[in-house]
C-alpha cells in the first residue's frame, strides 16, 4: 500500500502552494479590505488551470480525478481561504453536475468558458426555509412550451454575485416529493426574471462572495435542463457529496499552514529567557496539531481514492468532512493560543484563519448533518 501521492500531483501541489504564498498571501489585506479578489489573481489562477480542475481535457480543462483535485484543494488551503473558496466552489460543486449529467451540447456550450475562468460557476440549492433540510426546498419550475418558469429564492449561494452559470435545484413535480427535484443550468445575466441580491456580509472568507438568487417568473430554456427531469433528491445531493471531500482537503491545507506559522513563531518568540518552543505546554499543542493534520490527510486521500474507484462514498465523505473541519477548528484555536496576543490582531494571518475556518463546519452540510448521514448509513 503506497501512501505517497504520485510525483506529478506532488509537483502540482508545490506549484499551487507557492502561488498561494507568493502571489495571493501578499495581497490578503487588500482582499480583506475590499471583499474582492483582484482580477489579475483570477487570471493567474486561470493560467494555472485552477478553474478547470474537474473539466475533461477535451473541453479545455485539466481533467484531474478526485485524488488530483483534492491534492490541489489542500494546497489552496495553505493560502487565503476566501480566494480558495472562490476556486473550490467553482471547480467542485459548481462544475461537477454539468460534467456528470450534462449532454454534449451543454458541455460544449459551457465547459470551455468555465475552464478558462471566463464563466464562474456556482451551485444553488439552499433556501431561507431549507438549509440542512434540503428536501424542503420551495423553488418551483413549471414547464411552459420550450421554457421552464422558475419562482423562488435561493440564499447564501457561493459565487452568485460573479457567476456566469449556476446549477439550480428546483421542484418540477411536487406530487413526487423529493423525487420531483430537477436541476437546471441558469445563466444569471441572460435570464429574464432572475435577480441577484445584495452581497452577504460574512464573518470571514472575504472575497468569496455569496448572495441571494431571486426567481420571479424567471425563464430558463428547456434545453438547460440538466440530466433527466425529476432527477431526484439523492442525485441532486450527490453533487454535494463529492464536494465534501474537497472541503476536507482544504481544511487539511489550512491546518498545515497554521502549524507552519505556529512552529515558526514558537521557535523565535522568547519568554522567560528561552524560545516558547522549549515549553512542554506549547510542544503538546504543536503535537496535537500534527496529529489532526495526519489523520485528516489520510481520510481525504482514502475517500478521494474511493471516488476515483467509483465506490459509494456517501458515508466516508461525511466522515472526512466532519473530522477535518472539526479538527481545523481546534487547530485554529491552538494556533491563536500559541501566538498569544499577536494571534488576536487583525494583522495576523492566524486571526484571519480563525474567522475563515468557522464556515467549513456549516456549508455543504453542517457537522450535525454529517453525523446524521453517518449514523443512518450504519443503521440502514
URQUIQUI-V809720 format. One record per residue. N is the residue number from 1. RES is the residue in one letter. SS is DSSP state (@ for helix, = for strand, . for the rest). Layout:
((N RES SS) (N RES SS))
This chain:
((1 X .) (2 X .) (3 X .) (4 X .) (5 X .) (6 X .) (7 X @) (8 X @) (9 X @) (10 X @) (11 X @) (12 X @) (13 X @) (14 X @) (15 X @) (16 X @) (17 X @) (18 X @) (19 X @) (20 X @) (21 X @) (22 X @) (23 X @) (24 X @) (25 X @) (26 X @) (27 X @) (28 X @) (29 X @) (30 X @) (31 X @) (32 X @) (33 X @) (34 X @) (35 X .) (36 X .) (37 X .) (38 X .) (39 X @) (40 X @) (41 X @) (42 X @) (43 X @) (44 X @) (45 X @) (46 X @) (47 X @) (48 X .) (49 X .) (50 X @) (51 X @) (52 X @) (53 X .) (54 X .) (55 X .) (56 X .) (57 X @) (58 X @) (59 X @) (60 X .) (61 X .) (62 X .) (63 X .) (64 X .) (65 X .) (66 X @) (67 X @) (68 X @) (69 X @) (70 X @) (71 X @) (72 X @) (73 X @) (74 X @) (75 X @) (76 X @) (77 X .) (78 X .) (79 X .) (80 X .) (81 X @) (82 X @) (83 X @) (84 X @) (85 X @) (86 X @) (87 X @) (88 X @) (89 X @) (90 X @) (91 X @) (92 X .) (93 X @) (94 X @) (95 X @) (96 X @) (97 X @) (98 X @) (99 X @) (100 X @) (101 X @) (102 X .) (103 X .) (104 X @) (105 X @) (106 X @) (107 X @) (108 X @) (109 X @) (110 X @) (111 X @) (112 X @) (113 X @) (114 X @) (115 X @) (116 X .) (117 X .) (118 X .) (119 X .) (120 X .) (121 X =) (122 X =) (123 X =) (124 X =) (125 X .) (126 X .) (127 X =) (128 X .) (129 X .) (130 X =) (131 X .) (132 X .) (133 X .) (134 X @) (135 X @) (136 X @) (137 X .) (138 X .) (139 X .) (140 X =) (141 X =) (142 X =) (143 X =) (144 X =) (145 X .) (146 X .) (147 X =) (148 X =) (149 X =) (150 X =) (151 X =) (152 X =) (153 X =) (154 X =) (155 X =) (156 X =) (157 X =) (158 X =) (159 X .) (160 X @) (161 X @) (162 X @) (163 X .) (164 X .) (165 X =) (166 X =) (167 X =) (168 X =) (169 X =) (170 X =) (171 X =) (172 X .) (173 X .) (174 X @) (175 X @) (176 X @) (177 X @) (178 X @) (179 X @) (180 X @) (181 X =) (182 X =) (183 X =) (184 X =) (185 X =) (186 X =) (187 X .) (188 X @) (189 X @) (190 X @) (191 X .) (192 X .) (193 X .) (194 X =) (195 X =) (196 X =) (197 X =) (198 X =) (199 X =) (200 X .) (201 X .) (202 X .) (203 X .) (204 X .) (205 X .) (206 X .) (207 X .) (208 X .) (209 X .) (210 X =) (211 X =) (212 X =) (213 X =) (214 X =) (215 X =) (216 X =) (217 X =) (218 X =) (219 X =) (220 X =) (221 X =) (222 X @) (223 X @) (224 X @) (225 X =) (226 X =) (227 X .) (228 X .) (229 X .) (230 X .) (231 X .) (232 X .) (233 X @) (234 X @) (235 X @) (236 X @) (237 X @) (238 X @) (239 X @) (240 X @) (241 X @) (242 X @) (243 X @) (244 X @) (245 X @) (246 X @) (247 X @) (248 X @) (249 X @) (250 X @) (251 X @) (252 X @) (253 X @) (254 X @) (255 X @) (256 X @) (257 X @) (258 X @) (259 X @) (260 X @) (261 X @) (262 X @) (263 X @) (264 X @) (265 X @) (266 X @) (267 X @) (268 X @) (269 X .) (270 X =) (271 X =) (272 X .) (273 X .) (274 X =) (275 X =) (276 X @) (277 X @) (278 X @) (279 X .) (280 X @) (281 X @) (282 X @) (283 X @) (284 X @) (285 X @) (286 X @) (287 X @) (288 X @) (289 X @) (290 X @) (291 X @) (292 X @) (293 X @) (294 X @) (295 X @) (296 X @) (297 X @) (298 X @) (299 X @) (300 X @) (301 X @) (302 X @) (303 X @) (304 X @) (305 X @) (306 X @) (307 X @) (308 X @) (309 X .) (310 X .) (311 X .) (312 X .) (313 X .) (314 X @) (315 X @) (316 X @) (317 X @) (318 X @) (319 X @) (320 X @) (321 X @) (322 X @) (323 X @) (324 X @) (325 X @) (326 X @) (327 X @) (328 X @) (329 X @) (330 X @) (331 X @) (332 X @) (333 X @) (334 X @) (335 X @) (336 X @) (337 X @) (338 X @) (339 X @) (340 X @) (341 X @) (342 X @) (343 X @) (344 X @) (345 X .) (346 X .) (347 X .) (348 X .) (349 X @) (350 X @) (351 X @) (352 X @) (353 X @) (354 X @) (355 X @) (356 X @) (357 X @) (358 X @) (359 X @) (360 X @) (361 X @) (362 X .) (363 X .) (364 X .) (365 X .) (366 X .) (367 X @) (368 X @) (369 X @) (370 X @) (371 X @) (372 X @) (373 X @) (374 X @) (375 X @) (376 X @) (377 X @) (378 X @) (379 X @) (380 X .))
